Amino acid sequence: MQSRAAAEAYVGGVCFKLGPPTLIGAELEWLTAGPTGSRPTLADLAAALGPYAPTTLASASPAAPLPGGSRVTIEPGGQIELSSAPFADPAALTQRLRADAARLRDLLAARGISIISAAADATRPAERLLRLPRYTAMERHFAGVGPFGALMMCNTAATQVSVDAGADPAEVQARWTALYVLGPTLIAAFACSPRLYGAPRGQWASQRMRTWLRLDPARTRPPVADWADPIGAYAHWALDVPLLCLRCTESDADWSPPPGATFADWLSGALDDEVGRRPGRADLDYHLTTLFPPVRASGHLEVRYLDAQPGDSWTTPVHLFDALLSTPAVVAEATALATPVAGEWHTAGRFGLRDRQLRRTAVDLFDLAAAHARSGPAARELAAAARRCRAGRSPLTESGPVRNGTGGS
């Protein structure tokens, strides 16, 4: 990689795959607990998962997908994540992912491990189980912003939905803008983490979102309001985000980069003395995985701003995004509805549906989605969510945090 222009062109190409938007996927995260409620050991997790264990747990594992096509990963605090295959039909996605989630619960329960449907750990201090160099460097980087880095890494969980970027730059711009404009309203609508052990005092509807808002704005809050061209702007922004860690081949090497140094600095030769080499494409690919915006471009668009939902209610955001992005006209209407509250990220995280304007907008968006849902069951699920929002109830009032597995309640 010889120049910044070449690097930006590469990022634009790999982060925004153009084509008719037909696919949708989801990632589910859960907290985990052993029989006594403490975090399970990595050895127990690896033994429970067997051939499905990620290589971060067992280097020789085949890391096979579950029968429904989902793959398992482990987060630093022992949270477990299930990433679906992409599907053209959200009903097929939810059916296969629900079956894989049930299989995962059974595998873990056989070793006395429970999974907990909660977006924030309300009872245990943050504790990092994975000792990989990446997470050591990450923990060191985030240490300067108080407890929020460790809490985000070890004590929170999300429900993520992934959608295609779009057929051409104009459609990418419309869909990208919509996902960001919708953000505050949907954070409020799905907020269900009012308690987080170790968080500073303060009442928040989404303590999980609080950790992201307080963490590292250069990495987590791109200035998307100014982006008329998301493809070019994302690539430019990515190169100017400070490096989080540098991959090294030596097992005992320090992966921490020089403080404040960006990928663009490394590319330009400013880090030749400290690093001893210029970056290649693999380094840039890795850097892109250390960016955590509310919507991340990874070929498709990852919506990362929702709390993990209680029980099986994660199906609601899947149907919501499928409906709101179903046609360009619906995308435009949803964007217009949410634009008046588009910048209210802190308000949404702090007050959730207690904010009247966010609550009204949430109801309008769910009503719109119900009118454009793919199926009758999806429409009824979205209509029920609209009624919940109209009453100002969080998902927790529908079904509290669910603990599945041996010893669960």
KAWOUR-V348510 format. One record per residue. N is the residue number from 1. RES is the residue in one small letter. SS is DSSP state (@ for helix, = for strand, . for the rest). Layout:
BEGIN
n=N res=RES ss=SS
n=N res=RES ss=SS
END
This chain:
BEGIN
n=1 res=m ss=.
n=2 res=q ss=.
n=3 res=s ss=.
n=4 res=r ss=@
n=5 res=a ss=@
n=6 res=a ss=@
n=7 res=a ss=@
n=8 res=e ss=@
n=9 res=a ss=@
n=10 res=y ss=@
n=11 res=v ss=@
n=12 res=g ss=@
n=13 res=g ss=@
n=14 res=v ss=@
n=15 res=c ss=@
n=16 res=f ss==
n=17 res=k ss=.
n=18 res=l ss==
n=19 res=g ss=.
n=20 res=p ss=.
n=21 res=p ss=.
n=22 res=t ss=.
n=23 res=l ss=.
n=24 res=i ss==
n=25 res=g ss==
n=26 res=a ss==
n=27 res=e ss==
n=28 res=l ss==
n=29 res=e ss==
n=30 res=w ss==
n=31 res=l ss==
n=32 res=t ss==
n=33 res=a ss==
n=34 res=g ss=.
n=35 res=p ss=.
n=36 res=t ss=.
n=37 res=g ss=.
n=38 res=s ss=.
n=39 res=r ss=.
n=40 res=p ss=.
n=41 res=t ss=.
n=42 res=l ss=@
n=43 res=a ss=@
n=44 res=d ss=@
n=45 res=l ss=@
n=46 res=a ss=@
n=47 res=a ss=@
n=48 res=a ss=@
n=49 res=l ss=@
n=50 res=g ss=@
n=51 res=p ss=@
n=52 res=y ss=@
n=53 res=a ss=.
n=54 res=p ss=.
n=55 res=t ss=.
n=56 res=t ss=.
n=57 res=l ss=.
n=58 res=a ss=.
n=59 res=s ss=.
n=60 res=a ss=.
n=61 res=s ss=.
n=62 res=p ss=.
n=63 res=a ss=.
n=64 res=a ss=.
n=65 res=p ss=.
n=66 res=l ss=.
n=67 res=p ss=.
n=68 res=g ss=.
n=69 res=g ss=.
n=70 res=s ss=.
n=71 res=r ss==
n=72 res=v ss==
n=73 res=t ss==
n=74 res=i ss==
n=75 res=e ss=.
n=76 res=p ss=.
n=77 res=g ss=.
n=78 res=g ss=.
n=79 res=q ss=.
n=80 res=i ss==
n=81 res=e ss==
n=82 res=l ss==
n=83 res=s ss==
n=84 res=s ss=.
n=85 res=a ss=.
n=86 res=p ss=.
n=87 res=f ss==
n=88 res=a ss=.
n=89 res=d ss=.
n=90 res=p ss=@
n=91 res=a ss=@
n=92 res=a ss=@
n=93 res=l ss=@
n=94 res=t ss=@
n=95 res=q ss=@
n=96 res=r ss=@
n=97 res=l ss=@
n=98 res=r ss=@
n=99 res=a ss=@
n=100 res=d ss=@
n=101 res=a ss=@
n=102 res=a ss=@
n=103 res=r ss=@
n=104 res=l ss=@
n=105 res=r ss=@
n=106 res=d ss=@
n=107 res=l ss=@
n=108 res=l ss=@
n=109 res=a ss=@
n=110 res=a ss=.
n=111 res=r ss=.
n=112 res=g ss=.
n=113 res=i ss=.
n=114 res=s ss==
n=115 res=i ss==
n=116 res=i ss==
n=117 res=s ss==
n=118 res=a ss=.
n=119 res=a ss=.
n=120 res=a ss==
n=121 res=d ss=.
n=122 res=a ss=.
n=123 res=t ss=.
n=124 res=r ss=.
n=125 res=p ss=.
n=126 res=a ss=.
n=127 res=e ss=.
n=128 res=r ss=.
n=129 res=l ss=.
n=130 res=l ss=.
n=131 res=r ss=.
n=132 res=l ss=.
n=133 res=p ss=@
n=134 res=r ss=@
n=135 res=y ss=@
n=136 res=t ss=@
n=137 res=a ss=@
n=138 res=m ss=@
n=139 res=e ss=@
n=140 res=r ss=@
n=141 res=h ss=@
n=142 res=f ss=@
n=143 res=a ss=@
n=144 res=g ss=@
n=145 res=v ss=@
n=146 res=g ss=.
n=147 res=p ss=.
n=148 res=f ss=@
n=149 res=g ss=@
n=150 res=a ss=@
n=151 res=l ss=@
n=152 res=m ss=@
n=153 res=m ss=@
n=154 res=c ss=@
n=155 res=n ss=@
n=156 res=t ss==
n=157 res=a ss=.
n=158 res=a ss==
n=159 res=t ss==
n=160 res=q ss==
n=161 res=v ss==
n=162 res=s ss==
n=163 res=v ss==
n=164 res=d ss=.
n=165 res=a ss=.
n=166 res=g ss==
n=167 res=a ss=.
n=168 res=d ss=.
n=169 res=p ss=@
n=170 res=a ss=@
n=171 res=e ss=@
n=172 res=v ss=@
n=173 res=q ss=@
n=174 res=a ss=@
n=175 res=r ss=@
n=176 res=w ss=@
n=177 res=t ss=@
n=178 res=a ss=@
n=179 res=l ss=@
n=180 res=y ss=@
n=181 res=v ss=@
n=182 res=l ss=@
n=183 res=g ss=@
n=184 res=p ss=@
n=185 res=t ss=@
n=186 res=l ss=@
n=187 res=i ss=@
n=188 res=a ss=@
n=189 res=a ss=@
n=190 res=f ss=@
n=191 res=a ss=.
n=192 res=c ss=.
n=193 res=s ss==
n=194 res=p ss=.
n=195 res=r ss=.
n=196 res=l ss=.
n=197 res=y ss=.
n=198 res=g ss=.
n=199 res=a ss=.
n=200 res=p ss=.
n=201 res=r ss=.
n=202 res=g ss=.
n=203 res=q ss=.
n=204 res=w ss=.
n=205 res=a ss=.
n=206 res=s ss==
n=207 res=q ss=@
n=208 res=r ss=@
n=209 res=m ss=@
n=210 res=r ss=@
n=211 res=t ss=@
n=212 res=w ss=@
n=213 res=l ss=@
n=214 res=r ss=.
n=215 res=l ss=.
n=216 res=d ss=.
n=217 res=p ss=@
n=218 res=a ss=@
n=219 res=r ss=@
n=220 res=t ss=@
n=221 res=r ss=.
n=222 res=p ss=.
n=223 res=p ss=.
n=224 res=v ss=@
n=225 res=a ss=@
n=226 res=d ss=@
n=227 res=w ss=.
n=228 res=a ss=.
n=229 res=d ss=.
n=230 res=p ss=@
n=231 res=i ss=@
n=232 res=g ss=@
n=233 res=a ss=@
n=234 res=y ss=@
n=235 res=a ss=@
n=236 res=h ss=@
n=237 res=w ss=@
n=238 res=a ss=@
n=239 res=l ss=@
n=240 res=d ss=@
n=241 res=v ss=.
n=242 res=p ss==
n=243 res=l ss=.
n=244 res=l ss=.
n=245 res=c ss=.
n=246 res=l ss=.
n=247 res=r ss=.
n=248 res=c ss=.
n=249 res=t ss=.
n=250 res=e ss=.
n=251 res=s ss=.
n=252 res=d ss=.
n=253 res=a ss=.
n=254 res=d ss=.
n=255 res=w ss=.
n=256 res=s ss=.
n=257 res=p ss=.
n=258 res=p ss=.
n=259 res=p ss=.
n=260 res=g ss=.
n=261 res=a ss=.
n=262 res=t ss==
n=263 res=f ss=@
n=264 res=a ss=@
n=265 res=d ss=@
n=266 res=w ss=@
n=267 res=l ss=@
n=268 res=s ss=@
n=269 res=g ss=.
n=270 res=a ss=.
n=271 res=l ss=.
n=272 res=d ss=@
n=273 res=d ss=@
n=274 res=e ss=@
n=275 res=v ss=@
n=276 res=g ss=.
n=277 res=r ss=.
n=278 res=r ss=.
n=279 res=p ss=.
n=280 res=g ss=.
n=281 res=r ss=@
n=282 res=a ss=@
n=283 res=d ss=@
n=284 res=l ss=@
n=285 res=d ss=@
n=286 res=y ss=@
n=287 res=h ss=@
n=288 res=l ss=@
n=289 res=t ss=.
n=290 res=t ss=.
n=291 res=l ss=.
n=292 res=f ss=.
n=293 res=p ss=.
n=294 res=p ss=.
n=295 res=v ss==
n=296 res=r ss==
n=297 res=a ss==
n=298 res=s ss=.
n=299 res=g ss==
n=300 res=h ss=.
n=301 res=l ss==
n=302 res=e ss==
n=303 res=v ss==
n=304 res=r ss==
n=305 res=y ss==
n=306 res=l ss==
n=307 res=d ss==
n=308 res=a ss=.
n=309 res=q ss=.
n=310 res=p ss=.
n=311 res=g ss=.
n=312 res=d ss=.
n=313 res=s ss=.
n=314 res=w ss=.
n=315 res=t ss=@
n=316 res=t ss=@
n=317 res=p ss=@
n=318 res=v ss=@
n=319 res=h ss=@
n=320 res=l ss=@
n=321 res=f ss=@
n=322 res=d ss=@
n=323 res=a ss=@
n=324 res=l ss=@
n=325 res=l ss=.
n=326 res=s ss=.
n=327 res=t ss=.
n=328 res=p ss=@
n=329 res=a ss=@
n=330 res=v ss=@
n=331 res=v ss=@
n=332 res=a ss=@
n=333 res=e ss=@
n=334 res=a ss=@
n=335 res=t ss=@
n=336 res=a ss=@
n=337 res=l ss=@
n=338 res=a ss=@
n=339 res=t ss=@
n=340 res=p ss=@
n=341 res=v ss=@
n=342 res=a ss=.
n=343 res=g ss=.
n=344 res=e ss=.
n=345 res=w ss=@
n=346 res=h ss=@
n=347 res=t ss=@
n=348 res=a ss=@
n=349 res=g ss=@
n=350 res=r ss=@
n=351 res=f ss=@
n=352 res=g ss=@
n=353 res=l ss=@
n=354 res=r ss=@
n=355 res=d ss=.
n=356 res=r ss=@
n=357 res=q ss=@
n=358 res=l ss=@
n=359 res=r ss=@
n=360 res=r ss=@
n=361 res=t ss=@
n=362 res=a ss=@
n=363 res=v ss=@
n=364 res=d ss=@
n=365 res=l ss=@
n=366 res=f ss=@
n=367 res=d ss=@
n=368 res=l ss=@
n=369 res=a ss=@
n=370 res=a ss=@
n=371 res=a ss=@
n=372 res=h ss=.
n=373 res=a ss=.
n=374 res=r ss=.
n=375 res=s ss=.
n=376 res=g ss=@
n=377 res=p ss=@
n=378 res=a ss=@
n=379 res=a ss=@
n=380 res=r ss=@
n=381 res=e ss=@
n=382 res=l ss=@
n=383 res=a ss=@
n=384 res=a ss=@
n=385 res=a ss=@
n=386 res=a ss=@
n=387 res=r ss=@
n=388 res=r ss=@
n=389 res=c ss=@
n=390 res=r ss=@
n=391 res=a ss=.
n=392 res=g ss=.
n=393 res=r ss=.
n=394 res=s ss=.
n=395 res=p ss=@
n=396 res=l ss=@
n=397 res=t ss=@
n=398 res=e ss=@
n=399 res=s ss=.
n=400 res=g ss=.
n=401 res=p ss=.
n=402 res=v ss==
n=403 res=r ss==
n=404 res=n ss==
n=405 res=g ss=.
n=406 res=t ss=.
n=407 res=g ss=.
n=408 res=g ss=.
n=409 res=s ss=.
END
